[in-house]
Amino acid sequence: RVYARTSAENEASQSVWEELGFRQEAKMRDHTYQRGSFQDVFYYGILQSEWEK
């Protein structure tokens, strides 16, 4: 398994992971504190069997 984490606001990064075959596996609400407020974070993942397709 390989996983990635990106801000829920960063649609460009989300698109890159999805184009590579990663799936959104989790949304962590108010997971990190940035720029004066809590931000949601998305976790993406891909399994070896999915990568090899």
MDTraj code that builds the backbone (N, CA, C; nanometers):
import mdtraj as md
import numpy as np

residues = "ARG VAL TYR ALA ARG THR SER ALA GLU ASN GLU ALA SER GLN SER VAL TRP GLU GLU LEU GLY PHE ARG GLN GLU ALA LYS MET ARG ASP HIS THR TYR GLN ARG GLY SER PHE GLN ASP VAL PHE TYR TYR GLY ILE LEU GLN SER GLU TRP GLU LYS".split()
xyz = np.array([
    [0.0845, -0.1174, 0.0000],
    [0.0000, 0.0000, 0.0000],
    [0.0889, 0.1235, 0.0000],
    [0.0507, 0.2177, -0.0829],
    [0.1116, 0.3500, -0.0821],
    [-0.0011, 0.4473, -0.0522],
    [0.0272, 0.5458, 0.0320],
    [-0.0781, 0.6420, 0.0602],
    [-0.0246, 0.7837, 0.0481],
    [-0.1184, 0.8767, 0.0299],
    [-0.0849, 1.0182, 0.0171],
    [-0.1859, 1.0980, 0.0977],
    [-0.1451, 1.2153, 0.1369],
    [-0.2312, 1.3042, 0.2144],
    [-0.2314, 1.4403, 0.1470],
    [-0.3479, 1.5017, 0.1372],
    [-0.3565, 1.6342, 0.0779],
    [-0.4669, 1.7145, 0.1445],
    [-0.4524, 1.8436, 0.1412],
    [-0.5550, 1.9322, 0.1946],
    [-0.6833, 1.9159, 0.1140],
    [-0.7961, 1.9210, 0.1809],
    [-0.9246, 1.9106, 0.1122],
    [-0.9464, 2.0284, 0.0174],
    [-0.8755, 2.1372, 0.0386],
    [-0.8870, 2.2544, -0.0480],
    [-0.8016, 2.2429, -0.1740],
    [-0.7070, 2.1510, -0.1770],
    [-0.6115, 2.1415, -0.2872],
    [-0.6634, 2.0466, -0.3958],
    [-0.7506, 2.0985, -0.4804],
    [-0.8124, 2.0165, -0.5843],
    [-0.7115, 1.9695, -0.6891],
    [-0.6062, 2.0475, -0.7134],
    [-0.5046, 2.0075, -0.8111],
    [-0.4333, 1.8799, -0.7656],
    [-0.3944, 1.8733, -0.6391],
    [-0.3291, 1.7526, -0.5873],
    [-0.4232, 1.6336, -0.5892],
    [-0.5481, 1.6559, -0.5548],
    [-0.6460, 1.5481, -0.5571],
    [-0.6580, 1.4896, -0.6973],
    [-0.6592, 1.5759, -0.7982],
    [-0.6688, 1.5299, -0.9373],
    [-0.5488, 1.4455, -0.9771],
    [-0.4298, 1.4859, -0.9337],
    [-0.3084, 1.4103, -0.9665],
    [-0.3163, 1.2698, -0.9085],
    [-0.3517, 1.2578, -0.7806],
    [-0.3594, 1.1253, -0.7182],
    [-0.4634, 1.0384, -0.7874],
    [-0.5778, 1.0969, -0.8201],
    [-0.6834, 1.0198, -0.8860],
    [-0.6411, 0.9757, -1.0261],
    [-0.5697, 1.0613, -1.0995],
    [-0.5195, 1.0240, -1.2325],
    [-0.4196, 0.9092, -1.2240],
    [-0.3472, 0.9002, -1.1130],
    [-0.2509, 0.7919, -1.0927],
    [-0.3165, 0.6631, -1.0435],
    [-0.4471, 0.6664, -1.0199],
    [-0.5189, 0.5470, -0.9781],
    [-0.5452, 0.5363, -0.8288],
    [-0.5036, 0.6357, -0.7530],
    [-0.5293, 0.6353, -0.6093],
    [-0.6780, 0.6592, -0.5843],
    [-0.7270, 0.6032, -0.4742],
    [-0.8662, 0.6232, -0.4334],
    [-0.8700, 0.7015, -0.3032],
    [-0.9673, 0.7895, -0.2914],
    [-0.9836, 0.8594, -0.1640],
    [-1.0330, 0.7589, -0.0615],
    [-0.9584, 0.7436, 0.0473],
    [-0.9915, 0.6450, 0.1497],
    [-1.0472, 0.7074, 0.2765],
    [-1.0155, 0.8332, 0.3015],
    [-1.0623, 0.8947, 0.4256],
    [-1.0654, 1.0460, 0.4133],
    [-1.1562, 1.1041, 0.4868],
    [-1.1596, 1.2493, 0.5060],
    [-1.1487, 1.2728, 0.6558],
    [-1.0412, 1.3372, 0.6948],
    [-1.0185, 1.3669, 0.8360],
    [-1.0614, 1.5124, 0.8590],
    [-1.1713, 1.5303, 0.9279],
    [-1.2250, 1.6644, 0.9496],
    [-1.1435, 1.7390, 1.0546],
    [-1.1148, 1.8662, 1.0249],
    [-1.0368, 1.9517, 1.1160],
    [-0.9103, 1.8813, 1.1644],
    [-0.8384, 1.8199, 1.0732],
    [-0.7241, 1.7344, 1.1066],
    [-0.5946, 1.8115, 1.1306],
    [-0.5794, 1.9248, 1.0644],
    [-0.4549, 2.0001, 1.0768],
    [-0.4859, 2.1487, 1.0933],
    [-0.3981, 2.2184, 1.1602],
    [-0.4166, 2.3612, 1.1851],
    [-0.3223, 2.4387, 1.0943],
    [-0.3795, 2.5156, 1.0012],
    [-0.2991, 2.5934, 0.9065],
    [-0.3646, 2.7288, 0.8834],
    [-0.2829, 2.8291, 0.8685],
    [-0.3303, 2.9635, 0.8360],
    [-0.4418, 3.0115, 0.9291],
    [-0.4298, 2.9792, 1.0562],
    [-0.5219, 3.0304, 1.1557],
    [-0.6520, 2.9553, 1.1752],
    [-0.6669, 2.8400, 1.1101],
    [-0.7896, 2.7618, 1.1299],
    [-0.7617, 2.6140, 1.1047],
    [-0.8525, 2.5312, 1.1519],
    [-0.8408, 2.3881, 1.1279],
    [-0.8857, 2.3554, 0.9860],
    [-0.8161, 2.2609, 0.9230],
    [-0.8425, 2.2239, 0.7843],
    [-0.8713, 2.0747, 0.7744],
    [-0.9605, 2.0396, 0.6820],
    [-0.9857, 1.8992, 0.6515],
    [-0.8716, 1.8444, 0.5663],
    [-0.8455, 1.7146, 0.5788],
    [-0.7402, 1.6474, 0.5030],
    [-0.7990, 1.5217, 0.4396],
    [-0.7622, 1.4965, 0.3143],
    [-0.8012, 1.3738, 0.2462],
    [-0.6813, 1.2797, 0.2426],
    [-0.7076, 1.1521, 0.2658],
    [-0.6066, 1.0479, 0.2488],
    [-0.6435, 0.9655, 0.1263],
    [-0.5448, 0.9437, 0.0411],
    [-0.5610, 0.8624, -0.0786],
    [-0.4714, 0.7407, -0.0664],
    [-0.5124, 0.6299, -0.1270],
    [-0.4305, 0.5097, -0.1214],
    [-0.4433, 0.4268, -0.2471],
    [-0.3423, 0.3440, -0.2692],
    [-0.3437, 0.2491, -0.3798],
    [-0.2727, 0.1220, -0.3328],
    [-0.3281, 0.0088, -0.3697],
    [-0.2684, -0.1202, -0.3358],
    [-0.1801, -0.1679, -0.4501],
    [-0.0869, -0.2565, -0.4208],
    [0.0031, -0.3081, -0.5233],
    [-0.0753, -0.3708, -0.6376],
    [-0.1796, -0.4454, -0.6058],
    [-0.2585, -0.5117, -0.7104],
    [-0.3284, -0.4104, -0.8010],
    [-0.3656, -0.2951, -0.7474],
    [-0.4285, -0.1905, -0.8287],
    [-0.3246, -0.1192, -0.9149],
    [-0.2054, -0.0984, -0.8604],
    [-0.0985, -0.0291, -0.9326],
    [-0.0534, -0.1097, -1.0548],
    [-0.0512, -0.2419, -1.0409],
    [0.0008, -0.3276, -1.1476],
    [-0.0953, -0.3427, -1.2649],
    [-0.2175, -0.2939, -1.2541],
    [-0.3157, -0.3077, -1.3629],
    [-0.2819, -0.2230, -1.4821],
])
top = md.Topology()
chain = top.add_chain()
for i, resn in enumerate(residues, 1):
    res = top.add_residue(resn, chain, resSeq=i)
    for name in ("N", "CA", "C"):
        top.add_atom(name, md.element.get_by_symbol(name[0]), res)
traj = md.Trajectory(xyz[None], top)
